[in-house]
Amino acid sequence: MYRILILISFISFSAAAQDQLLKIIMLDEVEIFQDKDSFSVEDFIFYVKNDTTFYKGFKHLRYYPHFYKSELKIIDKKKNMIANLDRSGTHFVKNNRAWVEDEFTSFSGKVYTNKIMRMMRKNTDTSSSVYAQINKFKGKYKYYTPEAFDKVFFPYDGLSVSIDIGSDNASEDKDVRDAKTIGFSIGTSDTEQSKGGVSKKLAIFDESMQKYYNYRIGLTNYKGTDCYTFSCIVKESLSEKELGKTLIRKIISYFDKDNFNVLYREYVFSYRHLLIDLDMQVIVYFGYENGITVPKNIYYKGFWNVPFYKAERAEFNLELTDYQIP
C-alpha cells in the first residue's frame, strides 16, 4: 500500500531537463534577483533541486529533545469524526537514542483493537502507565493511519538518531524507509513508486512531466522572514486523462533569502486507479531555535483506499515546542 508521505524534497536531474525547465519558469517579480549580483534563476533552481535543509530539519526533529502535542481524527464518508486520539508528551534523546513518553492521552471511538480495549478496561488505576504498556504492542490500532504516524513521529520503543545526513538507521521499519525514499527522491528522472501493479513516475522536473505543471518563483514574508517561493502546480487546463499522468498535484516551498533554509512546504498528492485511490495534503511549518531550523507544526489530511486495507480518511495535527538545543 502507499506509505504515509510525510517527507519531501527536490534533488538534481539531467542538464537537458533543466534547460527546458528554465524556459518555462514564471517570475512573480522581474527584479527578484537584482539584490544579489551573482544569484541567477539558474542558481535558484540549482538550490531547489539540491536542497537538503528540509531533510535536515526532520533530522533535527528526532535529534533534539522537545515537547509534542498531537490530534488525530478518523473521519467517515460524510466527514463525521468516528474516532480520535489526542496525546502530548516529551521526546527524549540520550546517547544518540531517542524515545517518546506520553504525559497525556485521550481517545474516543474504536481507535484501538478489541484486545487493547479489554486491557484498558481491566486496568483500574487510571493514573498508571497503561498507555506505556499498550504502546509496546504491535498492531494495537484498529486503523493503519495512527500506526504509520507512530513509526514516523512517536518512537515508543526507541531508535538510534544522528544529526548527519546519510546516517539513517538501517534497521528502521520498512514503512519509514519507504516514506523517506519517496519523500527525498522525488525529482529524479528514475524515481518510481510501484504499488498494486501500478508504476507511477514522481519525477516532476523531468522533461516528460514538465508539460503538466506550472513552475513559479516569487517572494513572500513568512513570520517576519523574507523568503523566496517556489511552486510546482498542475495546470488547470489539463484533461482528466492528463491529470491521470500526475501523482503530485502541488508543491510550494518557502526559502529563507539569507541562507536558503526551507521554512515552509506544502504538497498535495492525488491519484485514481482501478486498484488505488488516494488524496493527501501535507503542510510543514519550520522555525528557528538557537539558529537551528526545526519543524514547529505538521498538518496532514488524507484519504486512501488500496487493496487488502479498509479505506481510511484522517486528519492529523502535530505541534512541536520547547526544543532543547545547546
URDAQUI-V121517 format. One record per pair of residues at least 6 apart in sequence whose C-alpha atoms are under 6 Angstrom apart, sorted by the first residue. I is the first residue (numbers start at 1). J is the second residue. If there is no record, write none. Layout:
# URDAQUI-V121517
i: (I & I)
j: (J & J)
This chain:
# URDAQUI-V121517
i: (1 & 3 & 5 & 7 & 8 & 8 & 9 & 10 & 10 & 11 & 11 & 11 & 12 & 12 & 13 & 17 & 17 & 25 & 25 & 26 & 27 & 27 & 27 & 28 & 53 & 53 & 54 & 57 & 57 & 59 & 60 & 63 & 65 & 65 & 65 & 65 & 65 & 66 & 66 & 66 & 66 & 66 & 67 & 67 & 67 & 67 & 67 & 68 & 68 & 68 & 68 & 69 & 69 & 69 & 69 & 70 & 70 & 70 & 70 & 71 & 71 & 71 & 72 & 72 & 72 & 72 & 73 & 73 & 73 & 73 & 74 & 74 & 74 & 74 & 74 & 74 & 75 & 75 & 75 & 75 & 82 & 83 & 83 & 83 & 83 & 84 & 84 & 85 & 85 & 86 & 86 & 87 & 87 & 88 & 88 & 88 & 89 & 89 & 89 & 90 & 90 & 91 & 91 & 92 & 92 & 92 & 96 & 96 & 97 & 97 & 97 & 98 & 98 & 99 & 99 & 99 & 100 & 100 & 100 & 111 & 111 & 112 & 112 & 112 & 113 & 113 & 113 & 186 & 186 & 187 & 187 & 187 & 188 & 189 & 189 & 192 & 192 & 193 & 193 & 212 & 212 & 213 & 213 & 213 & 214 & 214 & 214 & 215 & 215 & 216 & 216 & 217 & 217 & 218 & 218 & 219 & 219 & 219 & 220 & 221 & 226 & 227 & 227 & 227 & 227 & 228 & 228 & 228 & 229 & 229 & 230 & 230 & 231 & 231 & 232 & 232 & 233 & 233 & 234 & 247 & 247 & 247 & 248 & 249 & 249 & 250 & 250 & 251 & 251 & 252 & 252 & 253 & 253 & 254 & 254 & 254 & 255 & 255 & 255 & 263 & 264 & 264 & 264 & 265 & 265 & 266 & 266 & 267 & 267 & 268 & 268 & 269 & 269 & 270 & 270 & 271 & 271 & 276 & 276 & 277 & 277 & 278 & 278 & 279 & 279 & 280 & 280 & 281 & 281 & 282 & 282 & 283 & 283 & 284 & 284 & 285 & 285 & 285 & 286 & 286 & 286 & 287 & 287 & 296 & 296 & 297 & 297 & 298 & 298 & 299 & 299 & 300 & 300 & 301 & 301 & 302 & 302 & 303 & 303 & 304 & 304 & 305)
j: (306 & 179 & 179 & 183 & 183 & 184 & 184 & 49 & 187 & 49 & 50 & 187 & 49 & 50 & 188 & 206 & 207 & 215 & 216 & 216 & 216 & 217 & 218 & 218 & 261 & 262 & 262 & 293 & 294 & 163 & 294 & 161 & 91 & 92 & 93 & 323 & 324 & 90 & 91 & 321 & 322 & 323 & 89 & 90 & 320 & 321 & 322 & 88 & 89 & 319 & 320 & 87 & 88 & 318 & 319 & 86 & 87 & 317 & 318 & 86 & 316 & 317 & 84 & 85 & 315 & 316 & 83 & 84 & 314 & 315 & 81 & 82 & 83 & 84 & 313 & 314 & 81 & 82 & 313 & 314 & 109 & 108 & 109 & 110 & 111 & 107 & 108 & 106 & 107 & 105 & 106 & 104 & 105 & 102 & 103 & 104 & 101 & 102 & 103 & 100 & 101 & 99 & 100 & 98 & 99 & 100 & 160 & 161 & 159 & 160 & 161 & 158 & 159 & 155 & 156 & 158 & 154 & 155 & 156 & 141 & 142 & 140 & 141 & 142 & 140 & 141 & 142 & 202 & 203 & 203 & 204 & 205 & 203 & 203 & 206 & 200 & 201 & 199 & 200 & 234 & 235 & 233 & 234 & 235 & 232 & 233 & 235 & 231 & 232 & 230 & 231 & 229 & 230 & 228 & 229 & 227 & 228 & 229 & 227 & 227 & 257 & 254 & 255 & 256 & 257 & 254 & 255 & 257 & 253 & 254 & 252 & 253 & 251 & 252 & 250 & 251 & 249 & 250 & 249 & 269 & 270 & 271 & 269 & 268 & 269 & 267 & 268 & 266 & 267 & 265 & 266 & 264 & 265 & 262 & 263 & 264 & 261 & 262 & 263 & 286 & 284 & 285 & 286 & 283 & 284 & 282 & 283 & 281 & 282 & 280 & 281 & 279 & 280 & 278 & 279 & 277 & 278 & 305 & 306 & 304 & 305 & 303 & 304 & 302 & 303 & 301 & 302 & 300 & 301 & 299 & 300 & 298 & 299 & 297 & 298 & 295 & 296 & 297 & 294 & 295 & 296 & 293 & 294 & 319 & 320 & 318 & 319 & 317 & 318 & 316 & 317 & 315 & 316 & 314 & 315 & 313 & 314 & 312 & 313 & 311 & 312 & 311)
